[in-house]
């Protein structure tokens, strides 16, 4: 009889310590396969497999494309690759970033849910922002089990709180209890098929990642275009809202939660304003150079106008500098706005 033996874990800021703890609590002979995604810089050298391998009795390694899935092993997503679970094997892909991350948690959870349905246990640990929420929705939608680290126990509670806003978790546990819960679940029969509905939007999202551009261009959701452009590629984005959480995705496949997209737009705005400062100062410097080395015979009134324009450009540059200094942190701004929207929705 099939058991809940496909364990997918997502962690980000503050998540390594609880991850090590739960791996330490998995016993020798653990019957499940464990898949781990953490947010790591694309060009970093990750030592996480060695750390997890020393933490407990289960061997851990960076997943390799085509690895067979074996019980009692830990598969870690390498930097700059999405880790996907297939029927009996794993796939690494350099597919589009999701929430500006690769590897990202949602693709792992989504692929596992599609491949193994109710055999999957999804775990969201400490982390900022919102990665993992949509993937955990897919796990639940296929009849799997959702475990979320208690936000009060998490060093950074953004990911756990986001997950709990969007799905009804089966377990909300402090990190020290998650390993034992995984061991129990891996030895229990899966839920009966039909206990949970399939989330069609997650099926669609997975297809979007795996289709080529031409196929996506003919997708019916291309008619639901937004006015937003993708921060990664500049393509037009469409909004998928058939099931929460709302996400935006371009035709290439880059995906964003609204909070992350808002933060990225704030970053783009800051970059644009700094370009304005640079251009104004370049213009002012060039104008003053024309005064030092007169152009057109050194006409006095022309020189005066050039100096006035240079001074005006300097003042404009200073105004923009002051605006930049006063801008709120993009992440804080996004959180405040989204929290206000959610409170209004709950009140309505």
N, C-alpha and C positions, 0 to 999 in steps of 0.2 A: 504494500500500500504506500502511495506517495506521501511524503512528509514535507514540512516547511523547511526545506534544506537548501534553498538558494537565498543567500543573505547578501543584500546590497547595502552598503554603508556610505553616507556622504558626510564630510566634515570640512570645515574651513577654519576661520580664525578662532583660536581657543579650542579647537577640536582634536588636536593630536593627543593631548593628555588623556581625555576620556576614551579615545580610540585605542590607545595602548592598554588602558585598563580593561576594556571589554575583551580585547584579544587575549590578554593575560588570563582572563577567566574562562576562556574556551578550553575544554579538557582535551587531552590526547584521545584520539578516537572520535572527535567531533564529526558527526555524519554529514555535515553540510559543507558547501563550497562558499567562500567568502570573497566578495568583490568590493574594493575600496576605491573611492575617488576623494581626493583632497585638492583644493585649489593651490597649484604650484606655478611659479613663473615658467614660461615656456622654455627658457634656455638654462634652467637650473639643473643641478645634479642632485637628484632625490635619493636620500638614504633611508627613506621610509620602509622599504621592504626589510632591510637589515634590522631596523629598530623593532619592527613588528615580529620578525623572526626570533629575536632575542627575548621578546616580552613573554612568549608562551610556547607551547609545544608544537604549534602548527607551523609548517614551512611557509614562508612568504617570498614572493618575487614579483618584479614588474611583469605584467602580462605581456605576452608576445602574440602577435597576430596568428590565429589558427590554433592556439593552445587548446588542448582538450580540457573539458571541465571535469575535475576530479574532486571527490569529497575530501575534507580535511586539509584543504589547501587555501591559501590566501592570494588573491590576484589583485595587484595594485596598479592603478592607471599610471603610466609613465607621463612625464611632462609633455605638453603640447599634443596629446592624443586623447580623443574620446575613447572610453572603454565601453564596448557594447557586448551584451550577452546574447548568444544564439543558441539554437538547439544542440547542446553538447559541446560547443566550442566558443571561443571568444574572438572578437574582432576589434582591432585598433583602427581608428580612422582619424584623419586630419580634417574632419568635417567642419562646418561653420561653428563659430563660437556661440555659446548660449549664455546670456547675461554676461557677456564679455569674458567668458572663461572657456578654456580648453586645457585639460579635461573639465567637463561640467558634470554635475550630479544628475540632472534631469535625464540626459540621454541614457545613462547606465540604468536608472530605475525604469525608464520607459521600455528599453529593449528587454530587460529581464521580465517585465510584466507581460510583454507580448510573447516571449519564448516559453515562459514557465507558469504564467497565470497564478493560481492559488498556492503554488509552492514557494512563492517569493515572500521574503520578509524584508521590508525596507526600513532603514534606520537613518534618521536625521539627527546629527550631533551639532554641537556648538558651531556657530558661524554667523557672519554678517549677511545682510541682504536676504535674498529670497530663493536661491538655488535649492532644489530639492522638493519644493512644494508641488510643482506640476508633476514631477516624477512620482512622488508619493501618492498623488491622486490617481495616477495610472495603476500603481500597485494595488490600491484599494479597489479601483474599478474592475480589475481582473480577479478579485477575490482574495488578494494577498493580505498580509499582515503589516500594519503600520506602527512603528515604534518611534517615538520622539523623545529626545532628552528633555527632561523637565527644564523649562526656561529658567527657573530659579536656581538650577544647578549648573547652568551653562555659563561659561566665561563671557561669551558673546551670544546674546539670546535672539538675534534677528532671524536666523533660519528656523529655530524651533518655534518661535511665535508665529512666523509666517505659515509654517506647516499646519499649526493648530488652528489658524484662522480659516484655512481652506479645506481641511479634511477632519474627520472624526477619527482620531488615533485610537488604535486598540490598546496601546500602552503608552503612558507618559511616565517615564522613570528617571531617577537619578542615574548617572553614568555607572555607578558601582553595581547596579542591579541589571544592567542590560545584558551582560555576558551570560549570566545564569538564565535569563529569559530566553535568549537565543538557543541555548543548549536544550532547554525544555521543548521549545517549539520545533526544533529540528528532529525531534523524536516523536512528534505528534502527527496524526493523519491530517491531511489538508482539509479545509472546509469543502463541503459538497458543492459541486458545480451549480451555478445559478444562485448562490447566496448573495452575490453582488453583481450589479449591472456592469456591462462593458461601457467604458467611456469612449464614445466614438471620436471625440476630438483628439484624444491621445493617439488613436490609430492614425488619424489624419496627420498629426504632427510628425509621427515617425515616418510616414510615407514622404512627407515633404523633404525631410533630411535626406532620404535615400533616393528620391527621384532626381533626374537631371533637370536642367533649367527649362528645356523645351516642354517637358511634361508639366512642370509647375506653372508655366505661362498659360496653359490651358485649364488650370484648376478653377473650379467655379468660385472659389473664395478670392480669386484675383479681382472679382467685381466689387469686393468689400475693401477697396483700397482706402488708406488714410492719407492725410496731408504730411505725414512724418516720413523722414528719410532715415535710412539705416546708418548708425554711427560708424559701422565697419566698412561698408562698401558704397554707401550713398544711394542705394536702391530704394524704391518706394516700398513702404511696409503696409501689410494688411493686418487687421485685428481679428483675433480668434477669441470669441467670448461665449461659445456654446456651453462651456463648463468653466467654472472658476479654477484657478485664477486667470484673469485676463492676461493675454500675452500678445506681443506684436512680433511679426516675423516677416522678413523680406523674402523674395523669391529664391535667393541663393540659399537661405536657410538660417541666417543669423536670427537669434530669438532674444527677446527682452521682456522681462516683467516691466510694467509701467513705471515702477519706482526706479528701476535701474536705467530705463530709457530716459527718464527725467534727469537723473544724475548725469548721464552721458551728455544730454543736451546742455546742461549747465557747464560741463567741461568744454563743450564745443563753443559755447558763448564766451567763456573766459579766454579761450585761445583766440577767438576772433577779436576780442577787445585788446588783447596784447598785440595782435597784428596792427590794430589801429594806432596804438601807442608808438609802435616801431615806425610805422609809415609817417606819422605826424612828426616824429623827431627827425627822421631822415629828410623830410621835406623842409623842416626848419633849418637843419644843418646845411642843406644844399642852398637854401635861400641866403643864409649868412655868408656862405662861400662866394656867392655871386656879389655880395656887397664888398667883401675883401678884395675880390678880383672883378672889378666892374665889367658888366656886359653892356655893350651898346654905347660906349663912350662915357660912362660914369654919370649919366643924367641924374641930377640931384633929387628930383621928385620921384623918379623911378626907384632910386636907392631907398628913399624914405618909405615908399609903399612896400618894397620887399622886406624891409626891417619890420614894418607893422605886421605883415603877413606871417613872418617868422615868429614874432612874439605871440600872435594869435594861435598859431599851431602849437607852441609850447604850452599855452594856457589850456587848450583843448586836450592835449596829451595829459596834463596834470589832472584835469577833471576826470578823465577816464581812469587814471591811476587811482584816484580817490574812490571811484565807483568800484574798482576791482578790490580795493582794500575792504570795502563795506559789504562785499558779496558774501552770503552765508555759505557754509560748507554744503556742497551739492548733495551729499548723502543725508545730512540733517534736513535740508530743505525738502527733499523728496519724502522723507519720513513724515515730516509735519503735515505736508499736503495730503498724502495718502491716508494718514490717520484721521485727518479731519473729514475726508470723503467717506471713510468707512464709518465714522461715528454718525455722520449725517444719514447714511444708508440704513444703519441700525435703528436710528430714531424714526425714520420714515417707515 
